[in-house]
């Protein structure tokens, strides 16, 4: 069973704006676009190779990478 959770670009912006008030992070618009682009790419790879690509694992790794970069800025 798959459970899909969709978050809008505006919701991503709001999350990062809130975090940006407490610490220095990349602009929320940049991070939101990176997140949406990453998910699109991972989904395409998964759809092409469902038996070879672990969507959740790839998503978790990408989010760790994006969030680590946003906190380094």
CHARMM-style PDB file with segment names, atoms N, HN, CA, C and O in Angstrom:
ATOM      1  N   UNK     1       0.841  -1.181   0.000  1.00  0.00      PROA
ATOM      2  CA  UNK     1       0.000   0.000   0.000  1.00  0.00      PROA
ATOM      3  C   UNK     1       0.885   1.242   0.000  1.00  0.00      PROA
ATOM      4  O   UNK     1       1.848   1.333   0.762  1.00  0.00      PROA
ATOM      5  N   UNK     2       0.549   2.187  -0.855  1.00  0.00      PROA
ATOM      6  HN  UNK     2      -0.233   2.114  -1.474  1.00  0.00      PROA
ATOM      7  CA  UNK     2       1.296   3.435  -0.930  1.00  0.00      PROA
ATOM      8  C   UNK     2       0.455   4.559  -0.347  1.00  0.00      PROA
ATOM      9  O   UNK     2      -0.748   4.644  -0.592  1.00  0.00      PROA
ATOM     10  N   UNK     3       1.092   5.401   0.412  1.00  0.00      PROA
ATOM     11  HN  UNK     3       2.069   5.331   0.610  1.00  0.00      PROA
ATOM     12  CA  UNK     3       0.441   6.589   0.948  1.00  0.00      PROA
ATOM     13  C   UNK     3       1.197   7.780   0.392  1.00  0.00      PROA
ATOM     14  O   UNK     3       2.388   7.945   0.652  1.00  0.00      PROA
ATOM     15  N   UNK     4       0.514   8.599  -0.363  1.00  0.00      PROA
ATOM     16  HN  UNK     4      -0.454   8.466  -0.575  1.00  0.00      PROA
ATOM     17  CA  UNK     4       1.154   9.755  -0.969  1.00  0.00      PROA
ATOM     18  C   UNK     4       0.827  10.999  -0.159  1.00  0.00      PROA
ATOM     19  O   UNK     4      -0.319  11.225   0.228  1.00  0.00      PROA
ATOM     20  N   UNK     5       1.829  11.782   0.082  1.00  0.00      PROA
ATOM     21  HN  UNK     5       2.761  11.598  -0.233  1.00  0.00      PROA
ATOM     22  CA  UNK     5       1.662  13.029   0.815  1.00  0.00      PROA
ATOM     23  C   UNK     5       2.144  14.152  -0.093  1.00  0.00      PROA
ATOM     24  O   UNK     5       3.332  14.231  -0.403  1.00  0.00      PROA
ATOM     25  N   UNK     6       1.259  14.995  -0.511  1.00  0.00      PROA
ATOM     26  HN  UNK     6       0.293  14.931  -0.259  1.00  0.00      PROA
ATOM     27  CA  UNK     6       1.624  16.086  -1.394  1.00  0.00      PROA
ATOM     28  C   UNK     6       1.683  17.379  -0.595  1.00  0.00      PROA
ATOM     29  O   UNK     6       0.801  17.673   0.211  1.00  0.00      PROA
ATOM     30  N   UNK     7       2.721  18.128  -0.832  1.00  0.00      PROA
ATOM     31  HN  UNK     7       3.438  17.889  -1.486  1.00  0.00      PROA
ATOM     32  CA  UNK     7       2.873  19.423  -0.186  1.00  0.00      PROA
ATOM     33  C   UNK     7       3.044  20.450  -1.300  1.00  0.00      PROA
ATOM     34  O   UNK     7       3.804  20.233  -2.243  1.00  0.00      PROA
ATOM     35  N   UNK     8       2.344  21.552  -1.186  1.00  0.00      PROA
ATOM     36  HN  UNK     8       1.727  21.728  -0.419  1.00  0.00      PROA
ATOM     37  CA  UNK     8       2.403  22.560  -2.235  1.00  0.00      PROA
ATOM     38  C   UNK     8       3.666  23.403  -2.094  1.00  0.00      PROA
ATOM     39  O   UNK     8       4.303  23.434  -1.041  1.00  0.00      PROA
ATOM     40  N   UNK     9       4.002  24.071  -3.164  1.00  0.00      PROA
ATOM     41  HN  UNK     9       3.484  24.046  -4.019  1.00  0.00      PROA
ATOM     42  CA  UNK     9       5.165  24.959  -3.143  1.00  0.00      PROA
ATOM     43  C   UNK     9       4.987  26.042  -2.079  1.00  0.00      PROA
ATOM     44  O   UNK     9       5.945  26.392  -1.388  1.00  0.00      PROA
ATOM     45  N   UNK    10       3.778  26.572  -1.941  1.00  0.00      PROA
ATOM     46  HN  UNK    10       3.001  26.288  -2.502  1.00  0.00      PROA
ATOM     47  CA  UNK    10       3.520  27.600  -0.925  1.00  0.00      PROA
ATOM     48  C   UNK    10       3.734  27.062   0.488  1.00  0.00      PROA
ATOM     49  O   UNK    10       4.249  27.769   1.355  1.00  0.00      PROA
ATOM     50  N   UNK    11       3.338  25.812   0.718  1.00  0.00      PROA
ATOM     51  HN  UNK    11       2.919  25.237   0.014  1.00  0.00      PROA
ATOM     52  CA  UNK    11       3.538  25.216   2.041  1.00  0.00      PROA
ATOM     53  C   UNK    11       5.022  25.036   2.347  1.00  0.00      PROA
ATOM     54  O   UNK    11       5.462  25.246   3.477  1.00  0.00      PROA
ATOM     55  N   UNK    12       5.786  24.645   1.328  1.00  0.00      PROA
ATOM     56  HN  UNK    12       5.428  24.474   0.410  1.00  0.00      PROA
ATOM     57  CA  UNK    12       7.239  24.515   1.510  1.00  0.00      PROA
ATOM     58  C   UNK    12       7.838  25.878   1.822  1.00  0.00      PROA
ATOM     59  O   UNK    12       8.676  26.001   2.715  1.00  0.00      PROA
ATOM     60  N   UNK    13       7.412  26.901   1.092  1.00  0.00      PROA
ATOM     61  HN  UNK    13       6.731  26.801   0.367  1.00  0.00      PROA
ATOM     62  CA  UNK    13       7.894  28.262   1.355  1.00  0.00      PROA
ATOM     63  C   UNK    13       7.603  28.670   2.796  1.00  0.00      PROA
ATOM     64  O   UNK    13       8.473  29.201   3.485  1.00  0.00      PROA
ATOM     65  N   UNK    14       6.388  28.422   3.241  1.00  0.00      PROA
ATOM     66  HN  UNK    14       5.681  27.990   2.681  1.00  0.00      PROA
ATOM     67  CA  UNK    14       6.011  28.797   4.609  1.00  0.00      PROA
ATOM     68  C   UNK    14       6.868  28.095   5.654  1.00  0.00      PROA
ATOM     69  O   UNK    14       7.286  28.710   6.636  1.00  0.00      PROA
ATOM     70  N   UNK    15       7.128  26.810   5.444  1.00  0.00      PROA
ATOM     71  HN  UNK    15       6.789  26.311   4.647  1.00  0.00      PROA
ATOM     72  CA  UNK    15       7.970  26.065   6.389  1.00  0.00      PROA
ATOM     73  C   UNK    15       9.362  26.674   6.498  1.00  0.00      PROA
ATOM     74  O   UNK    15       9.883  26.850   7.600  1.00  0.00      PROA
ATOM     75  N   UNK    16       9.956  26.992   5.367  1.00  0.00      PROA
ATOM     76  HN  UNK    16       9.532  26.849   4.473  1.00  0.00      PROA
ATOM     77  CA  UNK    16      11.314  27.512   5.397  1.00  0.00      PROA
ATOM     78  C   UNK    16      11.374  28.976   5.822  1.00  0.00      PROA
ATOM     79  O   UNK    16      12.375  29.405   6.397  1.00  0.00      PROA
ATOM     80  N   UNK    17      10.337  29.742   5.556  1.00  0.00      PROA
ATOM     81  HN  UNK    17       9.524  29.393   5.089  1.00  0.00      PROA
ATOM     82  CA  UNK    17      10.305  31.117   6.069  1.00  0.00      PROA
ATOM     83  C   UNK    17      10.305  31.106   7.596  1.00  0.00      PROA
ATOM     84  O   UNK    17      11.005  31.890   8.237  1.00  0.00      PROA
ATOM     85  N   UNK    18       9.513  30.211   8.162  1.00  0.00      PROA
ATOM     86  HN  UNK    18       8.944  29.574   7.642  1.00  0.00      PROA
ATOM     87  CA  UNK    18       9.455  30.088   9.621  1.00  0.00      PROA
ATOM     88  C   UNK    18      10.828  29.712  10.183  1.00  0.00      PROA
ATOM     89  O   UNK    18      11.282  30.305  11.161  1.00  0.00      PROA
ATOM     90  N   UNK    19      11.482  28.738   9.573  1.00  0.00      PROA
ATOM     91  HN  UNK    19      11.114  28.256   8.779  1.00  0.00      PROA
ATOM     92  CA  UNK    19      12.805  28.319  10.037  1.00  0.00      PROA
ATOM     93  C   UNK    19      13.849  29.408   9.828  1.00  0.00      PROA
ATOM     94  O   UNK    19      14.770  29.552  10.632  1.00  0.00      PROA
ATOM     95  N   UNK    20      13.707  30.173   8.752  1.00  0.00      PROA
ATOM     96  HN  UNK    20      12.959  30.056   8.099  1.00  0.00      PROA
ATOM     97  CA  UNK    20      14.692  31.212   8.450  1.00  0.00      PROA
ATOM     98  C   UNK    20      14.697  32.308   9.504  1.00  0.00      PROA
ATOM     99  O   UNK    20      15.711  32.981   9.686  1.00  0.00      PROA
ATOM    100  N   UNK    21      13.601  32.495  10.190  1.00  0.00      PROA
ATOM    101  HN  UNK    21      12.777  31.948  10.042  1.00  0.00      PROA
ATOM    102  CA  UNK    21      13.545  33.521  11.232  1.00  0.00      PROA
ATOM    103  C   UNK    21      14.440  33.165  12.416  1.00  0.00      PROA
ATOM    104  O   UNK    21      14.947  34.052  13.103  1.00  0.00      PROA
ATOM    105  N   UNK    22      14.633  31.869  12.654  1.00  0.00      PROA
ATOM    106  HN  UNK    22      14.222  31.148  12.095  1.00  0.00      PROA
ATOM    107  CA  UNK    22      15.415  31.454  13.818  1.00  0.00      PROA
ATOM    108  C   UNK    22      16.880  31.177  13.497  1.00  0.00      PROA
ATOM    109  O   UNK    22      17.722  31.250  14.393  1.00  0.00      PROA
ATOM    110  N   UNK    23      17.208  30.863  12.255  1.00  0.00      PROA
ATOM    111  HN  UNK    23      16.524  30.803  11.527  1.00  0.00      PROA
ATOM    112  CA  UNK    23      18.596  30.598  11.894  1.00  0.00      PROA
ATOM    113  C   UNK    23      18.803  30.898  10.415  1.00  0.00      PROA
ATOM    114  O   UNK    23      17.848  30.999   9.645  1.00  0.00      PROA
ATOM    115  N   UNK    24      20.065  31.037  10.036  1.00  0.00      PROA
ATOM    116  HN  UNK    24      20.841  30.955  10.661  1.00  0.00      PROA
ATOM    117  CA  UNK    24      20.384  31.391   8.661  1.00  0.00      PROA
ATOM    118  C   UNK    24      20.229  30.172   7.749  1.00  0.00      PROA
ATOM    119  O   UNK    24      20.890  29.151   7.941  1.00  0.00      PROA
ATOM    120  N   UNK    25      19.349  30.294   6.758  1.00  0.00      PROA
ATOM    121  HN  UNK    25      18.812  31.123   6.602  1.00  0.00      PROA
ATOM    122  CA  UNK    25      19.146  29.232   5.778  1.00  0.00      PROA
ATOM    123  C   UNK    25      19.043  29.855   4.393  1.00  0.00      PROA
ATOM    124  O   UNK    25      18.914  31.072   4.260  1.00  0.00      PROA
ATOM    125  N   UNK    26      19.101  29.019   3.367  1.00  0.00      PROA
ATOM    126  HN  UNK    26      19.207  28.030   3.475  1.00  0.00      PROA
ATOM    127  CA  UNK    26      18.950  29.494   1.993  1.00  0.00      PROA
ATOM    128  C   UNK    26      17.555  30.079   1.811  1.00  0.00      PROA
ATOM    129  O   UNK    26      16.642  29.761   2.573  1.00  0.00      PROA
ATOM    130  N   UNK    27      17.385  30.942   0.793  1.00  0.00      PROA
ATOM    131  HN  UNK    27      18.127  31.201   0.174  1.00  0.00      PROA
ATOM    132  CA  UNK    27      16.055  31.510   0.540  1.00  0.00      PROA
ATOM    133  C   UNK    27      15.028  30.393   0.331  1.00  0.00      PROA
ATOM    134  O   UNK    27      15.318  29.412  -0.354  1.00  0.00      PROA
ATOM    135  N   UNK    28      13.854  30.528   0.904  1.00  0.00      PROA
ATOM    136  HN  UNK    28      13.619  31.325   1.461  1.00  0.00      PROA
ATOM    137  CA  UNK    28      12.853  29.464   0.812  1.00  0.00      PROA
ATOM    138  C   UNK    28      12.443  29.135  -0.617  1.00  0.00      PROA
ATOM    139  O   UNK    28      12.137  27.982  -0.922  1.00  0.00      PROA
ATOM    140  N   UNK    29      12.432  30.131  -1.495  1.00  0.00      PROA
ATOM    141  HN  UNK    29      12.680  31.068  -1.247  1.00  0.00      PROA
ATOM    142  CA  UNK    29      12.053  29.879  -2.880  1.00  0.00      PROA
ATOM    143  C   UNK    29      13.042  28.931  -3.550  1.00  0.00      PROA
ATOM    144  O   UNK    29      12.643  28.065  -4.329  1.00  0.00      PROA
ATOM    145  N   UNK    30      14.325  29.090  -3.249  1.00  0.00      PROA
ATOM    146  HN  UNK    30      14.648  29.793  -2.616  1.00  0.00      PROA
ATOM    147  CA  UNK    30      15.365  28.229  -3.815  1.00  0.00      PROA
ATOM    148  C   UNK    30      15.206  26.809  -3.293  1.00  0.00      PROA
ATOM    149  O   UNK    30      15.258  25.850  -4.063  1.00  0.00      PROA
ATOM    150  N   UNK    31      15.016  26.676  -2.006  1.00  0.00      PROA
ATOM    151  HN  UNK    31      14.974  27.455  -1.381  1.00  0.00      PROA
ATOM    152  CA  UNK    31      14.881  25.353  -1.397  1.00  0.00      PROA
ATOM    153  C   UNK    31      13.620  24.659  -1.908  1.00  0.00      PROA
ATOM    154  O   UNK    31      13.648  23.465  -2.206  1.00  0.00      PROA
ATOM    155  N   UNK    32      12.526  25.392  -2.011  1.00  0.00      PROA
ATOM    156  HN  UNK    32      12.504  26.362  -1.769  1.00  0.00      PROA
ATOM    157  CA  UNK    32      11.273  24.801  -2.493  1.00  0.00      PROA
ATOM    158  C   UNK    32      11.430  24.270  -3.910  1.00  0.00      PROA
ATOM    159  O   UNK    32      10.965  23.173  -4.219  1.00  0.00      PROA
ATOM    160  N   UNK    33      12.081  25.038  -4.768  1.00  0.00      PROA
ATOM    161  HN  UNK    33      12.459  25.930  -4.517  1.00  0.00      PROA
ATOM    162  CA  UNK    33      12.292  24.582  -6.143  1.00  0.00      PROA
ATOM    163  C   UNK    33      13.199  23.360  -6.188  1.00  0.00      PROA
ATOM    164  O   UNK    33      12.974  22.458  -6.996  1.00  0.00      PROA
ATOM    165  N   UNK    34      14.219  23.313  -5.337  1.00  0.00      PROA
ATOM    166  HN  UNK    34      14.402  24.045  -4.682  1.00  0.00      PROA
ATOM    167  CA  UNK    34      15.100  22.146  -5.275  1.00  0.00      PROA
ATOM    168  C   UNK    34      14.320  20.910  -4.836  1.00  0.00      PROA
ATOM    169  O   UNK    34      14.497  19.827  -5.394  1.00  0.00      PROA
ATOM    170  N   UNK    35      13.476  21.073  -3.853  1.00  0.00      PROA
ATOM    171  HN  UNK    35      13.332  21.953  -3.400  1.00  0.00      PROA
ATOM    172  CA  UNK    35      12.693  19.945  -3.344  1.00  0.00      PROA
ATOM    173  C   UNK    35      11.733  19.424  -4.414  1.00  0.00      PROA
ATOM    174  O   UNK    35      11.638  18.216  -4.629  1.00  0.00      PROA
ATOM    175  N   UNK    36      11.029  20.325  -5.076  1.00  0.00      PROA
ATOM    176  HN  UNK    36      11.106  21.306  -4.901  1.00  0.00      PROA
ATOM    177  CA  UNK    36      10.081  19.902  -6.108  1.00  0.00      PROA
ATOM    178  C   UNK    36      10.791  19.251  -7.289  1.00  0.00      PROA
ATOM    179  O   UNK    36      10.309  18.253  -7.824  1.00  0.00      PROA
ATOM    180  N   UNK    37      11.930  19.804  -7.702  1.00  0.00      PROA
ATOM    181  HN  UNK    37      12.322  20.615  -7.267  1.00  0.00      PROA
ATOM    182  CA  UNK    37      12.698  19.224  -8.806  1.00  0.00      PROA
ATOM    183  C   UNK    37      13.236  17.846  -8.431  1.00  0.00      PROA
ATOM    184  O   UNK    37      13.220  16.923  -9.245  1.00  0.00      PROA
ATOM    185  N   UNK    38      13.705  17.717  -7.210  1.00  0.00      PROA
ATOM    186  HN  UNK    38      13.718  18.467  -6.548  1.00  0.00      PROA
ATOM    187  CA  UNK    38      14.222  16.426  -6.747  1.00  0.00      PROA
ATOM    188  C   UNK    38      13.119  15.374  -6.763  1.00  0.00      PROA
ATOM    189  O   UNK    38      13.338  14.259  -7.237  1.00  0.00      PROA
ATOM    190  N   UNK    39      11.951  15.709  -6.258  1.00  0.00      PROA
ATOM    191  HN  UNK    39      11.773  16.615  -5.874  1.00  0.00      PROA
ATOM    192  CA  UNK    39      10.861  14.735  -6.235  1.00  0.00      PROA
ATOM    193  C   UNK    39      10.440  14.356  -7.649  1.00  0.00      PROA
ATOM    194  O   UNK    39      10.177  13.184  -7.917  1.00  0.00      PROA
ATOM    195  N   UNK    40      10.372  15.325  -8.555  1.00  0.00      PROA
ATOM    196  HN  UNK    40      10.586  16.277  -8.337  1.00  0.00      PROA
ATOM    197  CA  UNK    40      10.025  15.009  -9.942  1.00  0.00      PROA
ATOM    198  C   UNK    40      11.023  14.023 -10.543  1.00  0.00      PROA
ATOM    199  O   UNK    40      10.631  13.047 -11.183  1.00  0.00      PROA
ATOM    200  N   UNK    41      12.304  14.280 -10.334  1.00  0.00      PROA
ATOM    201  HN  UNK    41      12.623  15.072  -9.814  1.00  0.00      PROA
ATOM    202  CA  UNK    41      13.337  13.397 -10.879  1.00  0.00      PROA
ATOM    203  C   UNK    41      13.286  12.006 -10.281  1.00  0.00      PROA
ATOM    204  O   UNK    41      13.398  11.013 -11.001  1.00  0.00      PROA
ATOM    205  N   UNK    42      13.120  11.925  -8.983  1.00  0.00      PROA
ATOM    206  HN  UNK    42      13.029  12.731  -8.398  1.00  0.00      PROA
ATOM    207  CA  UNK    42      13.056  10.616  -8.314  1.00  0.00      PROA
ATOM    208  C   UNK    42      11.813   9.849  -8.776  1.00  0.00      PROA
ATOM    209  O   UNK    42      11.880   8.643  -9.013  1.00  0.00      PROA
ATOM    210  N   UNK    43      10.693  10.542  -8.902  1.00  0.00      PROA
ATOM    211  HN  UNK    43      10.639  11.521  -8.709  1.00  0.00      PROA
ATOM    212  CA  UNK    43       9.465   9.874  -9.355  1.00  0.00      PROA
ATOM    213  C   UNK    43       9.624   9.332 -10.771  1.00  0.00      PROA
ATOM    214  O   UNK    43       9.170   8.226 -11.065  1.00  0.00      PROA
ATOM    215  N   UNK    44      10.267  10.104 -11.655  1.00  0.00      PROA
ATOM    216  HN  UNK    44      10.636  11.002 -11.416  1.00  0.00      PROA
ATOM    217  CA  UNK    44      10.470   9.634 -13.028  1.00  0.00      PROA
ATOM    218  C   UNK    44      11.339   8.385 -13.060  1.00  0.00      PROA
ATOM    219  O   UNK    44      11.023   7.426 -13.765  1.00  0.00      PROA
ATOM    220  N   UNK    45      12.432   8.390 -12.300  1.00  0.00      PROA
ATOM    221  HN  UNK    45      12.688   9.169 -11.728  1.00  0.00      PROA
ATOM    222  CA  UNK    45      13.302   7.206 -12.226  1.00  0.00      PROA
ATOM    223  C   UNK    45      12.535   6.011 -11.683  1.00  0.00      PROA
ATOM    224  O   UNK    45      12.674   4.897 -12.189  1.00  0.00      PROA
ATOM    225  N   UNK    46      11.730   6.237 -10.663  1.00  0.00      PROA
ATOM    226  HN  UNK    46      11.617   7.142 -10.252  1.00  0.00      PROA
ATOM    227  CA  UNK    46      10.952   5.167 -10.047  1.00  0.00      PROA
ATOM    228  C   UNK    46       9.936   4.596 -11.041  1.00  0.00      PROA
ATOM    229  O   UNK    46       9.782   3.379 -11.143  1.00  0.00      PROA
ATOM    230  N   UNK    47       9.248   5.471 -11.771  1.00  0.00      PROA
ATOM    231  HN  UNK    47       9.373   6.460 -11.689  1.00  0.00      PROA
ATOM    232  CA  UNK    47       8.256   5.004 -12.740  1.00  0.00      PROA
ATOM    233  C   UNK    47       8.894   4.200 -13.869  1.00  0.00      PROA
ATOM    234  O   UNK    47       8.286   3.262 -14.385  1.00  0.00      PROA
ATOM    235  N   UNK    48      10.113   4.562 -14.253  1.00  0.00      PROA
ATOM    236  HN  UNK    48      10.607   5.323 -13.834  1.00  0.00      PROA
ATOM    237  CA  UNK    48      10.813   3.839 -15.315  1.00  0.00      PROA
ATOM    238  C   UNK    48      11.373   2.509 -14.835  1.00  0.00      PROA
ATOM    239  O   UNK    48      11.496   1.566 -15.617  1.00  0.00      PROA
ATOM    240  N   UNK    49      11.713   2.428 -13.547  1.00  0.00      PROA
ATOM    241  HN  UNK    49      11.613   3.193 -12.911  1.00  0.00      PROA
ATOM    242  CA  UNK    49      12.363   1.230 -13.000  1.00  0.00      PROA
ATOM    243  C   UNK    49      11.797   0.898 -11.615  1.00  0.00      PROA
ATOM    244  O   UNK    49      12.531   0.888 -10.627  1.00  0.00      PROA
ATOM    245  N   UNK    50      10.515   0.633 -11.549  1.00  0.00      PROA
ATOM    246  HN  UNK    50       9.918   0.642 -12.351  1.00  0.00      PROA
ATOM    247  CA  UNK    50       9.848   0.406 -10.261  1.00  0.00      PROA
ATOM    248  C   UNK    50      10.540  -0.684  -9.451  1.00  0.00      PROA
ATOM    249  O   UNK    50      10.654  -0.575  -8.230  1.00  0.00      PROA
ATOM    250  N   UNK    51      10.996  -1.724 -10.118  1.00  0.00      PROA
ATOM    251  HN  UNK    51      10.903  -1.813 -11.110  1.00  0.00      PROA
ATOM    252  CA  UNK    51      11.610  -2.841  -9.402  1.00  0.00      PROA
ATOM    253  C   UNK    51      13.046  -2.566  -8.966  1.00  0.00      PROA
ATOM    254  O   UNK    51      13.604  -3.336  -8.185  1.00  0.00      PROA
ATOM    255  N   UNK    52      13.657  -1.482  -9.456  1.00  0.00      PROA
ATOM    256  HN  UNK    52      13.204  -0.857 -10.090  1.00  0.00      PROA
ATOM    257  CA  UNK    52      15.054  -1.175  -9.137  1.00  0.00      PROA
ATOM    258  C   UNK    52      15.238   0.062  -8.260  1.00  0.00      PROA
ATOM    259  O   UNK    52      16.301   0.243  -7.666  1.00  0.00      PROA
ATOM    260  N   UNK    53      14.233   0.901  -8.172  1.00  0.00      PROA
ATOM    261  HN  UNK    53      13.369   0.754  -8.654  1.00  0.00      PROA
ATOM    262  CA  UNK    53      14.361   2.171  -7.447  1.00  0.00      PROA
ATOM    263  C   UNK    53      13.462   2.151  -6.214  1.00  0.00      PROA
ATOM    264  O   UNK    53      12.256   1.919  -6.310  1.00  0.00      PROA
ATOM    265  N   UNK    54      14.063   2.393  -5.070  1.00  0.00      PROA
ATOM    266  HN  UNK    54      15.042   2.581  -4.992  1.00  0.00      PROA
ATOM    267  CA  UNK    54      13.306   2.515  -3.819  1.00  0.00      PROA
ATOM    268  C   UNK    54      12.971   3.996  -3.638  1.00  0.00      PROA
ATOM    269  O   UNK    54      13.806   4.789  -3.203  1.00  0.00      PROA
ATOM    270  N   UNK    55      11.744   4.347  -3.978  1.00  0.00      PROA
ATOM    271  HN  UNK    55      11.065   3.703  -4.332  1.00  0.00      PROA
ATOM    272  CA  UNK    55      11.314   5.750  -3.966  1.00  0.00      PROA
ATOM    273  C   UNK    55      11.507   6.399  -2.603  1.00  0.00      PROA
ATOM    274  O   UNK    55      12.027   7.511  -2.518  1.00  0.00      PROA
ATOM    275  N   UNK    56      11.101   5.732  -1.553  1.00  0.00      PROA
ATOM    276  HN  UNK    56      10.678   4.829  -1.622  1.00  0.00      PROA
ATOM    277  CA  UNK    56      11.188   6.310  -0.208  1.00  0.00      PROA
ATOM    278  C   UNK    56      12.644   6.494   0.209  1.00  0.00      PROA
ATOM    279  O   UNK    56      13.008   7.535   0.755  1.00  0.00      PROA
ATOM    280  N   UNK    57      13.469   5.495  -0.047  1.00  0.00      PROA
ATOM    281  HN  UNK    57      13.173   4.649  -0.491  1.00  0.00      PROA
ATOM    282  CA  UNK    57      14.886   5.600   0.318  1.00  0.00      PROA
ATOM    283  C   UNK    57      15.560   6.747  -0.435  1.00  0.00      PROA
ATOM    284  O   UNK    57      16.302   7.531   0.157  1.00  0.00      PROA
ATOM    285  N   UNK    58      15.300   6.844  -1.742  1.00  0.00      PROA
ATOM    286  HN  UNK    58      14.697   6.208  -2.223  1.00  0.00      PROA
ATOM    287  CA  UNK    58      15.899   7.915  -2.540  1.00  0.00      PROA
ATOM    288  C   UNK    58      15.413   9.286  -2.076  1.00  0.00      PROA
ATOM    289  O   UNK    58      16.187  10.242  -2.026  1.00  0.00      PROA
ATOM    290  N   UNK    59      14.123   9.375  -1.735  1.00  0.00      PROA
ATOM    291  HN  UNK    59      13.494   8.599  -1.776  1.00  0.00      PROA
ATOM    292  CA  UNK    59      13.567  10.643  -1.255  1.00  0.00      PROA
ATOM    293  C   UNK    59      14.202  11.050   0.069  1.00  0.00      PROA
ATOM    294  O   UNK    59      14.564  12.212   0.255  1.00  0.00      PROA
ATOM    295  N   UNK    60      14.339  10.101   0.984  1.00  0.00      PROA
ATOM    296  HN  UNK    60      14.045   9.157   0.832  1.00  0.00      PROA
ATOM    297  CA  UNK    60      14.956  10.400   2.281  1.00  0.00      PROA
ATOM    298  C   UNK    60      16.390  10.891   2.111  1.00  0.00      PROA
ATOM    299  O   UNK    60      16.797  11.856   2.758  1.00  0.00      PROA
ATOM    300  N   UNK    61      17.157  10.231   1.245  1.00  0.00      PROA
ATOM    301  HN  UNK    61      16.826   9.447   0.720  1.00  0.00      PROA
ATOM    302  CA  UNK    61      18.543  10.645   1.000  1.00  0.00      PROA
ATOM    303  C   UNK    61      18.606  12.051   0.394  1.00  0.00      PROA
ATOM    304  O   UNK    61      19.444  12.866   0.782  1.00  0.00      PROA
ATOM    305  N   UNK    62      17.719  12.323  -0.554  1.00  0.00      PROA
ATOM    306  HN  UNK    62      17.039  11.661  -0.869  1.00  0.00      PROA
ATOM    307  CA  UNK    62      17.714  13.640  -1.201  1.00  0.00      PROA
ATOM    308  C   UNK    62      17.330  14.730  -0.208  1.00  0.00      PROA
ATOM    309  O   UNK    62      17.936  15.801  -0.211  1.00  0.00      PROA
ATOM    310  N   UNK    63      16.346  14.481   0.632  1.00  0.00      PROA
ATOM    311  HN  UNK    63      15.853  13.611   0.634  1.00  0.00      PROA
ATOM    312  CA  UNK    63      15.942  15.490   1.613  1.00  0.00      PROA
ATOM    313  C   UNK    63      17.060  15.761   2.619  1.00  0.00      PROA
ATOM    314  O   UNK    63      17.279  16.909   3.004  1.00  0.00      PROA
ATOM    315  N   UNK    64      17.765  14.718   3.045  1.00  0.00      PROA
ATOM    316  HN  UNK    64      17.587  13.785   2.732  1.00  0.00      PROA
ATOM    317  CA  UNK    64      18.909  14.925   3.939  1.00  0.00      PROA
ATOM    318  C   UNK    64      19.935  15.841   3.280  1.00  0.00      PROA
ATOM    319  O   UNK    64      20.473  16.745   3.919  1.00  0.00      PROA
ATOM    320  N   UNK    65      20.199  15.602   2.009  1.00  0.00      PROA
ATOM    321  HN  UNK    65      19.762  14.867   1.490  1.00  0.00      PROA
ATOM    322  CA  UNK    65      21.178  16.400   1.265  1.00  0.00      PROA
ATOM    323  C   UNK    65      20.714  17.854   1.124  1.00  0.00      PROA
ATOM    324  O   UNK    65      21.476  18.781   1.400  1.00  0.00      PROA
ATOM    325  N   UNK    66      19.481  18.046   0.701  1.00  0.00      PROA
ATOM    326  HN  UNK    66      18.862  17.293   0.478  1.00  0.00      PROA
ATOM    327  CA  UNK    66      18.963  19.405   0.495  1.00  0.00      PROA
ATOM    328  C   UNK    66      18.921  20.175   1.813  1.00  0.00      PROA
ATOM    329  O   UNK    66      19.335  21.333   1.866  1.00  0.00      PROA
ATOM    330  N   UNK    67      18.430  19.549   2.863  1.00  0.00      PROA
ATOM    331  HN  UNK    67      18.093  18.608   2.819  1.00  0.00      PROA
ATOM    332  CA  UNK    67      18.329  20.241   4.147  1.00  0.00      PROA
ATOM    333  C   UNK    67      19.704  20.529   4.744  1.00  0.00      PROA
ATOM    334  O   UNK    67      19.894  21.565   5.381  1.00  0.00      PROA
ATOM    335  N   UNK    68      20.656  19.633   4.548  1.00  0.00      PROA
ATOM    336  HN  UNK    68      20.502  18.792   4.030  1.00  0.00      PROA
ATOM    337  CA  UNK    68      22.018  19.886   5.032  1.00  0.00      PROA
ATOM    338  C   UNK    68      22.617  21.085   4.310  1.00  0.00      PROA
ATOM    339  O   UNK    68      23.274  21.920   4.931  1.00  0.00      PROA
ATOM    340  N   UNK    69      22.394  21.175   3.002  1.00  0.00      PROA
ATOM    341  HN  UNK    69      21.860  20.497   2.497  1.00  0.00      PROA
ATOM    342  CA  UNK    69      22.908  22.318   2.241  1.00  0.00      PROA
ATOM    343  C   UNK    69      22.232  23.608   2.668  1.00  0.00      PROA
ATOM    344  O   UNK    69      22.887  24.647   2.751  1.00  0.00      PROA
ATOM    345  N   UNK    70      20.938  23.563   2.940  1.00  0.00      PROA
ATOM    346  HN  UNK    70      20.406  22.719   2.873  1.00  0.00      PROA
ATOM    347  CA  UNK    70      20.228  24.787   3.319  1.00  0.00      PROA
ATOM    348  C   UNK    70      20.711  25.307   4.665  1.00  0.00      PROA
ATOM    349  O   UNK    70      20.720  26.517   4.889  1.00  0.00      PROA
ATOM    350  N   UNK    71      21.107  24.428   5.550  1.00  0.00      PROA
ATOM    351  HN  UNK    71      21.100  23.445   5.368  1.00  0.00      PROA
ATOM    352  CA  UNK    71      21.605  24.854   6.857  1.00  0.00      PROA
ATOM    353  C   UNK    71      23.053  25.317   6.809  1.00  0.00      PROA
ATOM    354  O   UNK    71      23.500  26.026   7.710  1.00  0.00      PROA
ATOM    355  N   UNK    72      23.800  24.927   5.767  1.00  0.00      PROA
ATOM    356  HN  UNK    72      23.437  24.351   5.035  1.00  0.00      PROA
ATOM    357  CA  UNK    72      25.184  25.365   5.612  1.00  0.00      PROA
ATOM    358  C   UNK    72      25.279  26.773   5.046  1.00  0.00      PROA
ATOM    359  O   UNK    72      26.320  27.418   5.166  1.00  0.00      PROA
ATOM    360  N   UNK    73      24.201  27.258   4.427  1.00  0.00      PROA
ATOM    361  HN  UNK    73      23.355  26.734   4.329  1.00  0.00      PROA
ATOM    362  CA  UNK    73      24.226  28.583   3.784  1.00  0.00      PROA
ATOM    363  C   UNK    73      24.275  29.696   4.798  1.00  0.00      PROA
ATOM    364  OT1 UNK    73      24.301  30.869   4.426  1.00  0.00      PROA
TER     365      UNK     73
END
